[in-house]
Amino acid sequence: MSVLDSVVLQTPSLVTLLGTVVFLMLLYLLSCSSQEQGKDPPGPRPLPLLGNLLMLDLKRPYQTLCDLSKKYGSVFKIHFGPQKVVVLAGYKTVKEALVNHAEEFGDRDITPIFQDLNNGHGILFSNGDSWKEMRRFAFTTLKNLGMGKKISEEKIIEECGNLIEVFEKHEGKAFDTNQPVNYAVSNIISAIVFGDRFDYSDPKFKAMVDRATEIVCLLGSPTIQLYNTFPWMGPFVWNQRRIMKLSNIDTEEIKDLIGSLKETLNPQMCRGFVDSFLARRQNLEESGSVASFYHDDNMVYSVANLFAAGTDTTGTTLRWGLLFMAKYPHIQDQVQEEISNVIGSRQVLVEDRKNLPYTDAVIHETQRLANIVPMSISHITSRDVTFQGYFIKKGTSVIPLLTSVLQDESEWESPHTFNPAHFLDDNGKFVKRDAFMPFSAGRRACPGEGLARMELFLFFTSLLQHFRFSPPPGVTEDDLDLTPAVGFTLVPSPHQLCAVSRV
């Protein structure tokens, strides 16, 4: 056998050897990199393409995630189709991420449906410099317009009177509280945004509120979650088409309202958020500055964000509060006794809160147990971050699981039951709880928290002052179902209540 033949025969062995060496070197480099970065969060093994979808309850995904946190810990991963999502569970972990690592976890994960709805504009579903400017402007403007101050209190008190009149018209007969409560709450944000309230019978106003309610419901549907996972399904998803149809109508209505305000704009007399936006843009243009973020799209979508968020969350929480009172009449008794002893028949004011500790505790417990935004709104990491020993890459979707905070078994004595004592000390005085985080925390915390807290207190206390709430005839307290309906926020299942006048 020639030397050439010998080399040829040995070549496959040589290639195999070299391949093995290269492979081992790559493994070593990857291992070193992994050790430097930290390990990947644990989680269930995903299936090709589907990820972990088959193990998720798409109607109540937050329940599945809470169950998984008990197995995998407070930081774990799950795959929505091919997309890896990191879930943060428990008060300490969520707070550490959103507050102590606010920069890394502070961006918004804009899913396909929210990209469709907002196009990267507005306050809630945008990122970068545009979001920073719009959020700063919204905070400043809402504060200047009296959000959380006396001027807001006066508007809410006026609306309380209007809502009480609507309830009185039912003369103690059973009715659905959904629309009147939503109309009342929506009028508060409308007065702040547009500078005026609407009559409950105004067809355009009613249609706007009803569309916002339907959109929020559809956003939590399983088909929309599948659309967010597989955007190519869009043409086949009826709910996506329905949401966009409703949203497009809303956009045109908002443009019309803005157009009317623009025609009567007086920069020296600000009526609301829209006037402030228009005046700000006008000032920038007159000074020769570039009003780069103060364009029509940011104005329209910021108004839409404020209107929808200001209506749904507070209205939903208030309806849960009334339902809990009908469900637990002994708690309603104590609330009404406290109101009678402290307030009597006069108008309730915000300053009364400090003298109504039990009522305040009931409102807080309503927010805690109602848990209306169980998965918050998804975040996304703005940079690579090592968190609690786990490496999370830039651009990873993150779910701060608020359910796991508001029902954290290490923070609450009876996390799954309605218990106002969570917010009372041994002497019956109100106490704050660190794990009370219904408005989220950090850079993406709800900008309307102050207004929402004022609304909840004044609406709830005024209604309990005037009415006794109970199930319809033939329905017992035990029959009242506390299972939330499917939606982006957790609203009460359809029900009716009787509001019997106490006056």
C-alpha positions in Angstrom: 0.0 0.0 0.0 1.4 3.4 -1.0 1.9 6.3 1.3 -0.8 8.2 -0.6 -3.3 5.3 0.0 -2.4 5.4 3.7 -3.1 9.1 4.1 -6.4 8.7 2.2 -7.5 5.9 4.6 -6.6 7.9 7.7 -8.3 11.1 6.5 -11.8 10.3 7.8 -10.3 9.6 11.3 -8.5 12.9 11.1 -11.6 14.8 10.1 -13.6 13.1 12.9 -10.9 14.0 15.5 -10.7 17.6 14.4 -14.5 17.9 14.4 -14.6 16.5 17.9 -12.0 19.0 19.1 -13.9 21.9 17.6 -17.2 20.7 19.1 -15.6 20.3 22.6 -14.1 23.8 22.3 -17.5 25.3 21.4 -19.1 23.5 24.3 -16.4 24.9 26.6 -16.8 28.4 25.3 -20.6 28.2 25.7 -20.1 26.8 29.1 -17.8 29.7 30.1 -20.3 32.2 28.6 -23.2 30.6 30.5 -21.3 30.7 33.7 -20.4 34.3 33.2 -24.0 35.3 32.3 -25.8 33.1 34.8 -28.2 30.2 34.2 -31.4 30.3 32.3 -34.6 30.4 34.5 -36.2 27.0 35.0 -39.5 26.1 33.4 -41.5 23.3 31.8 -40.1 21.7 28.6 -41.6 23.3 25.5 -43.0 21.5 22.5 -41.7 22.5 19.0 -43.7 25.4 17.7 -46.4 25.2 20.3 -44.2 25.8 23.3 -46.2 25.3 26.5 -49.5 26.4 25.1 -51.2 23.0 25.7 -50.6 23.3 29.4 -52.0 26.8 29.7 -55.6 27.7 30.5 -56.0 30.4 27.9 -59.2 31.7 29.6 -57.4 32.1 32.9 -53.6 31.9 32.2 -52.7 33.7 35.4 -54.0 30.6 37.4 -51.7 28.3 35.4 -48.8 30.6 36.0 -49.4 30.8 39.7 -49.5 27.0 39.8 -46.2 26.8 37.9 -44.6 29.2 40.2 -45.1 26.8 43.1 -43.1 24.2 41.1 -40.4 26.3 39.5 -40.0 29.2 41.9 -40.4 33.0 41.8 -38.5 33.4 38.5 -39.3 30.9 35.7 -39.8 30.7 32.0 -42.6 29.5 29.8 -43.0 29.4 26.1 -46.0 31.0 24.4 -45.5 29.2 21.1 -41.9 29.9 20.0 -41.6 33.0 22.3 -39.9 32.6 25.6 -41.5 34.6 28.4 -40.0 35.1 31.9 -42.6 35.2 34.7 -42.0 37.0 38.0 -44.0 35.7 41.0 -44.4 36.9 44.6 -44.2 40.3 46.2 -40.5 40.4 46.9 -39.5 39.3 43.4 -41.9 41.5 41.5 -40.9 44.6 43.6 -37.2 43.9 43.2 -37.6 43.7 39.4 -39.9 46.7 38.9 -38.5 49.0 41.5 -34.9 48.0 42.2 -34.2 47.1 38.5 -36.7 49.6 37.1 -34.4 50.5 34.1 -33.8 46.9 33.0 -37.5 45.8 33.4 -39.1 49.2 32.5 -39.9 48.8 28.8 -43.3 47.7 27.5 -43.7 44.5 25.5 -45.9 45.6 22.7 -47.8 42.5 21.5 -49.2 42.3 18.0 -52.7 43.3 19.1 -51.5 46.4 21.0 -49.3 47.3 18.0 -52.4 47.1 15.9 -54.3 49.3 18.3 -51.7 52.0 19.1 -49.1 51.9 16.4 -46.4 52.6 19.0 -48.0 55.9 20.0 -49.6 57.1 23.2 -48.8 56.4 26.8 -49.5 52.8 27.6 -48.1 50.9 24.6 -45.0 52.8 23.5 -41.3 52.9 24.4 -38.3 55.1 24.1 -38.2 58.9 24.0 -41.8 59.3 22.7 -43.1 57.3 25.7 -40.9 59.2 28.2 -42.2 62.5 26.8 -45.8 61.5 26.7 -45.8 60.0 30.2 -44.0 63.0 31.6 -46.5 65.4 29.9 -49.5 63.3 31.0 -48.3 63.2 34.6 -47.7 67.0 34.7 -50.9 67.9 32.9 -53.1 65.6 34.9 -51.6 67.0 38.1 -52.1 70.6 36.9 -55.7 69.8 36.0 -56.3 68.8 39.7 -56.0 65.0 39.5 -56.2 63.9 43.1 -56.9 67.4 44.3 -60.0 69.4 45.4 -61.1 70.2 41.8 -61.2 66.4 41.1 -63.1 65.8 44.3 -65.8 68.3 43.2 -66.2 66.6 39.9 -66.5 63.1 41.5 -69.0 64.3 44.1 -71.1 65.8 41.3 -71.0 62.5 39.4 -71.9 60.6 42.6 -75.1 62.5 42.7 -75.9 61.6 39.1 -75.2 58.0 39.7 -77.3 57.9 42.9 -80.2 59.3 40.8 -79.9 56.5 38.3 -79.8 53.9 41.0 -82.9 55.4 42.7 -84.9 55.1 39.4 -84.8 51.3 39.8 -86.8 51.7 43.1 -85.1 48.7 44.8 -85.7 46.4 41.9 -82.8 44.2 40.6 -80.7 45.7 37.8 -77.3 45.4 36.2 -74.9 47.9 37.6 -72.4 47.6 34.7 -73.4 50.5 32.4 -74.4 53.2 35.0 -71.2 52.6 37.0 -69.0 52.7 33.8 -70.8 55.8 32.6 -70.2 57.6 35.9 -66.6 56.7 36.2 -66.0 57.5 32.5 -67.4 60.9 33.0 -64.6 61.7 35.5 -61.8 61.0 33.0 -63.9 62.6 30.2 -64.1 65.9 32.3 -60.3 65.8 32.8 -59.4 64.9 29.2 -62.1 66.8 27.2 -63.0 69.4 29.8 -66.6 68.4 30.2 -68.8 65.5 31.2 -71.5 63.8 29.1 -75.1 63.0 29.8 -75.7 59.3 30.4 -78.3 59.3 27.6 -75.8 60.8 25.1 -75.7 58.1 22.3 -72.2 58.9 21.2 -70.9 58.8 24.8 -72.7 55.6 25.6 -71.4 54.0 22.4 -67.8 55.0 23.3 -68.0 53.5 26.8 -69.7 50.4 25.6 -67.1 49.9 22.8 -64.2 50.3 25.3 -65.8 47.7 27.6 -66.2 45.3 24.7 -62.6 45.8 23.5 -61.3 45.1 27.0 -63.3 41.9 27.1 -62.2 40.7 23.7 -58.5 41.5 24.4 -58.5 38.7 27.0 -60.0 36.0 24.8 -58.1 32.9 24.0 -58.1 33.6 20.3 -56.4 37.0 20.8 -53.7 35.3 22.9 -53.2 32.9 20.0 -53.0 35.8 17.6 -50.3 37.4 19.8 -48.4 34.2 19.6 -49.0 33.5 15.9 -49.6 36.9 14.2 -50.0 35.2 10.8 -53.4 34.0 12.1 -54.7 37.6 12.0 -57.0 37.2 8.9 -58.6 34.2 10.5 -59.2 35.7 14.0 -62.7 37.2 14.2 -62.0 38.9 17.5 -59.0 40.7 16.1 -61.1 42.1 13.2 -63.9 43.0 15.7 -61.4 44.8 18.0 -60.0 46.8 15.1 -63.4 47.7 13.8 -64.4 49.1 17.2 -61.1 50.8 17.7 -61.3 52.5 14.3 -64.7 53.9 15.2 -63.4 55.1 18.5 -60.4 56.8 16.8 -62.7 58.8 14.5 -64.9 59.8 17.4 -61.9 61.0 19.4 -60.7 62.9 16.3 -64.0 64.7 16.0 -64.0 65.6 19.7 -60.4 66.9 19.4 -61.4 68.9 16.3 -64.2 70.6 18.1 -61.9 71.5 21.0 -59.3 72.8 18.5 -61.8 75.2 16.9 -62.6 76.8 20.3 -59.1 76.6 21.8 -58.0 79.4 24.1 -54.4 78.7 25.3 -55.0 81.0 28.3 -58.0 78.9 29.6 -57.2 75.2 29.7 -60.3 73.0 29.8 -58.6 69.6 29.9 -55.8 67.4 28.6 -56.6 67.9 24.9 -56.3 71.7 25.4 -53.0 71.3 27.2 -51.6 69.1 24.4 -52.8 71.6 21.7 -51.4 74.6 23.6 -48.0 72.8 24.2 -47.7 72.0 20.5 -48.6 75.6 19.6 -46.0 77.0 22.0 -43.3 74.8 20.6 -44.1 75.8 17.0 -44.2 79.5 17.8 -40.9 79.3 19.6 -39.3 77.7 16.6 -38.8 74.3 18.4 -39.6 71.0 16.7 -42.8 69.6 18.3 -41.5 66.1 17.3 -43.6 64.1 19.9 -46.6 66.4 19.9 -48.2 65.1 16.8 -51.8 64.1 16.1 -51.2 60.3 16.5 -49.7 60.8 20.0 -52.6 63.0 21.0 -55.3 60.7 19.7 -53.8 57.5 21.2 -52.9 59.2 24.5 -56.6 60.3 24.8 -57.7 56.8 23.9 -55.4 55.3 26.5 -56.6 57.6 29.3 -60.3 57.2 28.4 -60.2 53.3 28.2 -57.9 52.9 31.3 -59.8 55.5 33.3 -63.1 53.9 32.6 -62.5 50.1 32.8 -60.2 49.7 35.9 -62.0 51.9 38.3 -65.5 51.0 37.1 -64.7 47.3 37.3 -63.3 47.6 40.9 -66.3 49.6 42.0 -68.7 46.9 40.6 -66.7 44.2 42.5 -67.1 46.3 45.7 -70.9 46.4 45.4 -71.0 42.7 44.6 -68.8 41.8 47.6 -71.2 43.9 49.8 -74.2 41.9 48.6 -72.2 38.7 49.0 -71.1 39.5 52.5 -73.9 41.4 54.2 -72.2 41.3 57.7 -69.4 43.3 56.2 -71.8 45.7 54.5 -73.4 46.2 58.0 -70.1 47.3 59.5 -69.4 49.7 56.6 -72.8 51.3 56.9 -72.6 51.6 60.6 -69.3 53.3 60.4 -70.5 55.7 57.7 -73.7 56.5 59.8 -71.6 57.2 62.9 -69.0 59.3 61.3 -70.7 61.0 58.3 -74.4 60.8 59.0 -76.4 62.2 56.1 -74.0 64.9 54.9 -71.9 64.6 51.8 -68.8 62.4 52.1 -65.5 64.1 51.5 -62.0 62.8 50.8 -60.8 64.1 54.1 -63.3 61.7 55.8 -61.1 58.7 54.7 -58.9 58.9 57.8 -62.0 58.6 60.1 -63.4 55.6 58.2 -60.7 53.0 58.7 -63.0 50.0 58.2 -64.6 51.4 55.0 -61.1 52.2 53.7 -60.0 48.6 54.5 -63.0 47.2 52.6 -62.1 49.2 49.6 -58.5 48.1 49.7 -59.5 44.5 50.2 -61.8 44.8 47.2 -58.9 45.9 45.1 -56.7 43.1 46.4 -59.1 40.2 46.0 -60.7 41.5 42.8 -57.2 41.4 41.3 -58.5 43.0 38.1 -55.2 43.1 36.2 -53.7 39.7 37.2 -50.8 39.6 34.8 -50.2 43.3 34.8 -49.3 44.4 31.2 -46.3 42.6 29.8 -42.8 44.2 30.1 -39.7 43.6 28.1 -36.1 43.8 29.2 -34.3 46.9 27.9 -30.9 45.2 28.3 -29.2 42.0 29.3 -29.7 41.5 33.1 -28.8 38.9 35.7 -31.6 38.7 38.1 -31.7 36.5 41.2 -28.9 34.4 39.6 -30.7 34.0 36.3 -29.6 35.5 33.0 -32.3 37.2 31.0 -31.5 38.5 27.6 -32.4 42.0 26.3 -35.7 41.9 24.5 -37.2 39.1 26.6 -40.9 39.4 27.4 -41.6 39.6 31.2 -44.9 39.0 33.0 -45.0 40.6 36.5 -47.7 38.3 38.0 -49.7 40.7 40.1 -52.0 37.9 41.2 -49.1 36.3 43.0 -48.4 39.6 44.8 -51.9 40.4 45.9 -52.5 36.7 47.0 -49.0 36.0 48.2 -49.4 33.4 50.9 -46.3 34.7 52.7 -47.7 38.3 52.9 -51.5 37.8 53.5 -53.1 35.9 56.4 -56.0 34.6 54.3 -55.0 35.5 50.7 -58.0 33.8 48.9 -60.8 35.1 51.0 -62.4 38.6 51.5 -60.9 39.8 54.7 -60.8 43.5 55.5 -58.7 42.7 58.6 -55.8 42.5 56.2 -55.7 46.3 56.4 -56.6 46.8 60.1 -54.4 46.6 63.2 -55.6 45.2 66.6 -57.1 48.6 67.4 -59.1 48.8 64.2 -56.9 51.4 62.7 -56.1 51.3 59.0 -52.6 50.0 58.1 -50.8 50.0 54.8 -49.4 46.8 53.4 -46.3 46.6 51.3 -47.7 43.8 49.1 -50.7 45.9 48.2 -49.7 46.6 44.5 -52.9 46.7 42.4 -51.5 49.7 40.4 -48.3 47.8 39.7 -45.0 49.6 40.5 -41.9 51.2 39.0 -41.7 53.1 35.8 -44.9 51.6 34.4 -47.1 52.1 37.5 -50.6 53.4 36.7 -50.3 57.2 36.1 -53.9 57.7 37.3 -53.5 56.0 40.7 -54.3 59.1 42.7 -57.5 59.8 40.8 -58.6 56.2 41.0 -58.1 56.0 44.7 -60.2 59.2 45.2 -62.9 57.9 42.9 -63.2 54.5 44.6 -63.5 56.1 48.0 -66.1 58.7 47.1 -68.2 56.5 44.8 -68.2 53.5 47.1 -68.8 55.4 50.3 -71.6 57.6 48.8 -73.4 54.5 47.3 -73.2 52.6 50.6 -74.4 55.7 52.5 -77.5 55.8 50.3 -78.3 52.2 49.4 -78.4 48.7 50.9 -77.2 46.2 48.2 -78.6 42.7 48.1 -79.1 39.8 45.6 -82.3 39.8 43.5 -85.4 38.1 44.9 -85.0 34.3 45.0 -81.2 34.5 44.9 -79.2 34.0 48.1 -75.8 35.4 49.0 -74.3 32.0 48.4 -75.7 32.0 44.9 -73.8 35.1 43.9 -70.9 34.0 41.7 -67.5 35.5 42.3 -66.0 33.8 39.2 -64.7 36.6 36.9 -65.7 36.8 33.3 -63.0 36.2 30.7 -61.3 39.4 29.6 -58.1 41.4 29.7 -59.2 42.7 33.1 -61.2 40.5 35.5 -64.7 41.9 35.5 -67.5 40.3 37.5 -69.6 37.7 35.7 -73.0 39.2 34.5 -75.3 39.7 37.5 -78.0 41.9 39.0 -78.3 43.6 42.4 -81.0 45.4 44.3 -80.1 48.9 45.6 -82.7 49.7 48.3 -82.7 53.3 49.5 -81.6 53.8 53.1 -82.7 57.4 53.2 
